[in-house]
Amino acid sequence: MALIVQKYGGTSVGDLERIANVARRVAERYDQGDKIVVVVSAMAGETDRLLGLARKIARIPNEREVDVLLATGEQVSVALLAITLESMGYKARSYLGWQIPLRTNSAFGAARIEDMAKTALMDDLDAGNIVIVAGFQGVDPSGRVTTLGRGGSDTSAVAVAAALKADACEIFTDVDGVYTTDPNITSKARKLHRIGYEEMLEMASLGAKVLHIRAVELGMIHQVPIVVRSSFDNEEGTLVCAEDSDMERTVVSAVTCSAKDAKVTIAGLQDKPGVAARLFTTLAEAKVVVDTIVQNVSEKGITDITFTVSEADLAKTLDICDKIRDAIGATGVFGSDDIAKVSIVGAGMRSHSGVAGRMFTALAKEGINIEMISTSEIKISCVIQRKYAELAVRALHDAFELHKSP
């Protein structure tokens, strides 16, 4: 007997027919003798609908009350799935975040999980119940409902799996696994049977939408095996797990692309201690996440700094930089949203040379200019013009022969 946590996203529970399909899948696994915990999202489009209602009332609605509102989406899903399973003759029990409780901090709209009680869930599992948990939500120290932010149901599922010491956490979605790149960009994209936590973490941070980055982080910290599978077929999915020697022999595992970034340049800065600290501290206080940063060589004590942010934060970032321009001695602030970030990811980069040269050569052959570069042990990212994004992905996928099985 295994203890399995299954998570179904909004598309998988988008209507009553799909909820019935999820119930059949859950029942089939339960009939095999396993203990099952199911984590579900709100029905497809429901979170956006609820948020839209709040914004019709107030341009910037109270974040605490928005969390109360948005949490109702998952409440509907867990109840409908429990009712469906009960109608099929199975014992089912639903839980909201505060009923477990799944405890978080008080960062409404982007709460972080602090700990989770497991007694109630384990008692229900031992009594033969299928346990259904509302994803995306928790409760803060004051007893207020909180939500974990977009993709939070993935994080909920992995947190539940870690707390219960589950044998696996299966993430069911509308894709059947993790691919070497976006299959919509190239038909040569190949599904991966396994991928390491670190590689998946880099991919999630670089625009791959299969798993939420915080879910991967939790999985890596608690060593929870995560399986990404489709809720619409029975195909084998992708296992996200600790690296092994086979993974390390694969130099590059995947190519990712993000076309939702923007570039900001602060010109004419004085090249002296404290200027960069003032700039990026101010941005951090405004909750602007900065990614790639490049500082030019100083000439006569003057330099430029260029960095990337989310496209959604571009206007906010330019406004902040304009306000502190005089304080940091800048002569100009410029922004551009016509960029994309294309990246290669692979655990084998740690022990193989020449990877960067191979990447740059592939882009050069297509006439693609590189504007910025950032690296880690297992990743190289290049900022390029957005119009070349898909061409760059195809070129890199071919250059590293990712269509071939290792």
C-alpha positions in Angstrom: 0.0 0.0 0.0 1.3 3.4 -1.0 0.3 6.9 0.1 -0.2 9.0 -3.0 -1.0 12.7 -3.3 -2.6 13.7 -6.6 -3.1 17.3 -7.8 -5.6 18.3 -10.5 -5.5 21.8 -12.0 -8.3 24.0 -13.1 -8.5 22.5 -16.6 -8.9 19.0 -15.1 -11.9 20.1 -13.0 -13.2 22.6 -15.5 -16.8 21.3 -15.5 -18.9 18.5 -14.0 -17.9 16.0 -16.8 -14.2 16.6 -16.1 -14.8 16.4 -12.3 -16.4 13.0 -13.0 -13.3 12.0 -15.0 -11.1 12.9 -12.1 -13.3 11.0 -9.7 -12.9 7.9 -11.9 -9.2 8.2 -11.9 -9.0 8.7 -8.1 -11.3 5.7 -7.5 -9.2 3.5 -9.8 -6.1 4.3 -7.8 -8.0 3.8 -4.5 -9.2 0.4 -5.7 -5.6 -0.7 -6.2 -5.2 -0.4 -2.4 -3.4 2.9 -2.1 -4.2 5.7 0.3 -5.2 8.8 -1.8 -5.1 12.5 -1.0 -6.4 14.7 -3.8 -5.5 18.4 -4.1 -7.6 20.4 -6.5 -7.6 23.9 -8.0 -10.6 26.1 -8.7 -12.5 25.3 -11.9 -10.8 26.8 -15.0 -11.3 30.5 -15.3 -12.9 30.9 -11.8 -10.1 32.7 -10.1 -9.9 35.2 -12.9 -13.7 35.7 -12.8 -13.7 36.3 -9.0 -10.7 38.7 -9.3 -12.6 40.6 -12.0 -15.6 41.1 -9.8 -13.4 42.6 -7.0 -11.7 44.9 -9.5 -15.1 46.1 -10.8 -15.7 47.4 -7.2 -12.3 48.8 -6.5 -9.3 49.5 -8.7 -7.0 48.1 -6.0 -9.2 45.9 -3.7 -8.1 45.0 -0.2 -5.7 42.1 -0.5 -7.0 40.4 2.7 -10.6 40.4 1.4 -9.4 39.3 -2.1 -7.9 36.2 -0.5 -11.2 35.4 1.2 -13.0 35.8 -2.2 -10.5 33.8 -4.3 -10.4 30.9 -1.8 -14.1 30.1 -2.6 -13.0 28.8 -6.0 -11.2 25.8 -4.5 -14.0 25.3 -1.9 -16.4 24.6 -4.8 -14.1 22.2 -6.4 -13.4 20.1 -3.3 -17.1 19.9 -2.5 -18.1 18.8 -6.0 -15.4 16.2 -6.2 -16.3 14.8 -2.8 -20.0 14.7 -3.7 -19.1 12.9 -7.0 -17.0 10.2 -5.2 -19.7 9.7 -2.6 -22.3 9.2 -5.3 -20.0 6.5 -6.7 -20.0 4.6 -3.4 -16.6 5.9 -2.0 -16.0 7.5 1.3 -14.6 11.0 0.8 -13.9 14.0 3.0 -13.0 17.5 1.9 -10.7 19.9 3.7 -10.2 23.7 3.3 -6.8 25.1 4.2 -7.9 26.4 7.6 -9.4 23.1 8.5 -6.2 21.1 8.2 -4.7 23.6 9.2 -2.1 24.6 6.5 -0.4 27.5 8.2 1.1 30.4 6.3 2.5 33.9 6.9 0.3 36.9 6.4 1.5 37.9 2.9 -2.0 38.0 1.4 -2.0 37.0 -2.3 1.5 35.5 -2.1 1.6 33.7 1.3 4.4 31.3 2.2 3.7 27.9 3.9 5.2 27.7 7.4 3.9 24.3 8.6 1.0 21.9 8.2 -0.8 19.7 10.7 -1.3 16.1 9.5 -3.3 14.4 12.3 -6.7 15.0 10.8 -5.7 13.9 7.3 -4.0 10.7 8.5 -7.0 9.8 10.7 -9.3 10.1 7.7 -6.9 8.1 5.5 -6.6 5.3 8.1 -10.4 5.2 8.3 -10.5 4.4 4.6 -11.5 7.9 3.3 -10.3 9.5 0.1 -9.1 12.9 1.4 -9.7 16.0 -0.8 -7.7 19.2 0.0 -8.4 22.7 -1.4 -5.1 23.8 -3.0 -3.9 27.4 -3.2 -5.0 28.4 0.3 -4.0 28.4 4.0 -4.5 30.3 7.2 -2.3 32.9 8.9 -1.5 33.2 12.6 -4.5 35.5 13.1 -6.9 32.9 11.6 -7.3 34.8 8.3 -7.7 33.0 5.0 -4.6 33.4 2.8 -3.8 32.3 -0.8 -0.4 31.2 -2.1 -0.4 33.1 -5.5 -0.6 31.8 -9.0 0.4 28.1 -9.3 -0.2 27.7 -5.6 -2.1 24.5 -5.9 1.1 22.8 -7.0 2.8 24.1 -4.0 0.0 22.9 -1.7 0.2 19.4 -3.2 3.9 19.1 -2.6 3.6 20.5 0.9 0.9 17.9 1.7 3.0 15.2 0.3 6.0 16.3 2.3 4.1 16.5 5.6 2.5 13.1 5.1 5.7 11.6 3.8 3.9 10.4 0.7 5.5 8.0 -1.7 4.9 10.3 -4.6 3.1 13.5 -5.6 1.4 13.2 -9.0 0.7 16.6 -10.7 -2.1 16.0 -13.3 -2.4 18.8 -15.9 -3.3 19.4 -19.5 0.2 18.2 -20.7 1.6 14.7 -20.4 5.0 15.6 -19.0 8.0 17.8 -19.2 9.4 18.3 -22.7 12.8 19.3 -24.0 11.1 22.5 -25.2 7.7 23.9 -25.9 6.1 21.4 -28.5 4.2 24.4 -29.9 7.5 25.8 -31.1 9.0 22.7 -32.6 7.6 19.3 -33.4 11.0 17.8 -32.5 10.4 18.4 -28.8 10.8 15.2 -26.8 9.2 14.2 -23.6 11.6 13.6 -20.8 11.2 10.5 -18.6 13.1 12.0 -15.7 14.6 15.4 -14.8 16.5 16.5 -11.8 15.1 19.0 -9.2 17.7 21.6 -10.0 17.1 21.4 -13.7 13.3 21.6 -13.2 13.8 24.6 -10.9 15.8 26.5 -13.5 13.2 25.6 -16.2 10.4 26.8 -14.0 12.2 30.1 -13.2 12.9 30.6 -16.9 9.4 30.4 -18.3 8.5 26.7 -18.4 4.9 26.6 -17.1 4.6 22.9 -16.3 5.4 23.2 -12.6 5.3 26.2 -10.2 8.8 27.1 -9.0 7.8 27.0 -5.3 6.5 23.5 -5.7 9.8 22.3 -7.2 11.7 24.0 -4.3 9.6 22.2 -1.7 10.0 18.9 -3.6 13.8 19.3 -3.6 14.1 20.3 0.0 11.9 17.4 1.2 12.9 14.9 -1.5 9.4 14.4 -2.7 9.2 12.5 -6.0 7.0 14.5 -8.3 5.4 13.0 -11.4 3.9 15.3 -14.1 1.1 13.6 -16.0 -1.9 14.4 -18.2 -5.4 14.1 -16.7 -6.8 13.2 -20.1 -4.9 10.0 -21.0 -2.9 7.2 -19.3 0.5 8.0 -20.8 3.6 7.8 -18.6 4.6 11.2 -17.3 7.9 12.8 -16.3 9.5 12.0 -12.9 11.1 15.0 -11.2 13.6 13.6 -8.7 17.1 13.8 -7.3 19.9 13.8 -10.0 21.7 10.6 -10.8 24.7 9.8 -12.9 22.6 9.3 -16.1 21.2 12.8 -15.8 24.6 14.3 -15.3 25.9 12.7 -18.5 23.3 14.7 -20.5 24.9 18.1 -21.1 21.8 20.0 -22.0 18.3 18.7 -21.1 16.0 21.4 -22.3 15.6 24.8 -24.0 13.3 27.3 -22.5 12.0 30.7 -23.6 10.3 33.6 -21.8 8.8 36.4 -23.9 7.3 38.2 -20.9 10.4 40.1 -19.8 11.5 43.7 -20.3 14.8 45.5 -20.2 15.6 48.7 -18.2 18.8 50.8 -18.6 19.9 53.4 -16.1 22.4 55.6 -18.0 25.1 57.9 -16.7 25.5 56.5 -13.2 28.4 57.5 -11.0 30.6 54.4 -10.6 31.0 54.5 -6.8 30.0 52.3 -3.8 26.3 52.5 -2.8 24.7 53.6 -6.0 23.7 50.1 -7.2 22.7 49.2 -3.6 20.3 52.3 -3.5 18.8 51.4 -6.9 18.1 47.7 -6.3 17.1 48.1 -2.6 14.4 50.6 -3.7 13.2 48.2 -6.4 13.1 45.3 -3.8 11.1 47.4 -1.4 8.5 47.9 -4.2 8.5 44.1 -4.7 10.0 44.3 -8.2 11.9 41.1 -9.0 15.1 41.8 -10.9 16.7 39.1 -13.0 19.7 39.5 -15.3 22.0 42.5 -14.4 24.8 43.9 -16.6 27.0 46.8 -15.7 29.2 48.4 -18.4 32.9 49.2 -18.0 33.3 52.6 -16.3 34.6 55.5 -18.3 35.8 58.6 -16.3 33.8 57.4 -13.3 30.5 57.0 -15.2 28.7 53.8 -16.1 25.4 52.3 -17.2 23.4 49.4 -15.6 21.0 47.3 -17.5 18.7 44.7 -16.0 15.6 42.7 -16.8 12.2 42.6 -15.0 8.8 41.1 -15.7 7.1 42.9 -18.6 4.2 43.5 -16.2 6.5 45.4 -13.9 8.1 47.6 -16.6 6.0 50.7 -16.1 6.3 50.5 -12.3 10.0 50.0 -12.6 10.5 53.0 -14.9 8.4 55.2 -12.6 10.5 54.2 -9.5 13.8 54.7 -11.4 12.7 58.2 -12.6 11.9 59.2 -9.0 15.3 58.3 -7.7 17.3 59.3 -10.8 18.7 62.5 -9.2 19.5 60.7 -6.0 21.6 58.1 -7.8 23.1 60.6 -10.2 21.7 59.0 -13.4 21.3 61.0 -16.6 18.6 58.8 -18.2 16.2 55.9 -17.7 15.2 53.8 -20.7 12.9 50.7 -21.0 12.1 48.2 -23.7 9.6 45.3 -23.9 10.7 43.8 -27.2 13.0 41.3 -25.7 12.9 37.6 -24.9 15.1 35.3 -22.8 16.2 32.0 -24.3 18.0 29.5 -22.1 19.6 26.1 -22.1 19.4 24.0 -18.9 21.4 20.8 -18.1 23.1 19.2 -15.1 25.9 18.1 -17.4 27.1 21.6 -17.8 29.0 21.3 -14.5 31.5 18.9 -16.0 31.5 19.7 -19.8 33.3 22.6 -21.5 32.4 24.4 -24.7 28.6 24.6 -24.0 28.5 28.4 -24.1 30.5 28.5 -27.3 28.1 26.0 -28.9 25.1 28.0 -27.9 26.5 31.3 -29.1 27.6 29.8 -32.4 24.0 28.4 -33.0 22.5 31.8 -32.4 25.1 33.5 -34.6 24.4 31.2 -37.5 20.8 32.5 -37.4 21.9 36.1 -37.3 20.6 36.5 -33.7 22.4 39.2 -31.7 22.9 38.6 -27.9 22.1 41.6 -25.8 22.7 40.2 -22.3 24.0 36.9 -20.8 23.6 35.3 -17.4 24.8 31.9 -16.2 24.6 29.5 -13.4 26.2 26.0 -12.9 23.5 24.4 -15.0 22.0 27.2 -17.1 23.0 29.8 -19.7 20.4 32.5 -20.6 20.7 35.0 -23.4 18.5 38.1 -23.8 17.6 38.7 -27.5 15.1 40.6 -29.6 11.7 39.1 -29.1 11.0 38.6 -32.8 13.8 35.9 -32.9 12.6 33.9 -29.9 11.1 30.9 -31.6 13.9 30.8 -34.2 16.4 30.8 -31.3 14.6 27.9 -29.6 14.5 25.8 -32.7 18.2 26.5 -33.5 19.3 25.6 -30.0 17.1 22.5 -29.8 18.8 21.3 -33.1 22.3 22.4 -32.1 22.2 20.2 -28.9 20.3 17.4 -30.7 17.6 17.3 -28.0 15.3 15.4 -30.3 17.5 12.3 -29.8 17.2 10.1 -26.8 20.3 10.1 -24.6 
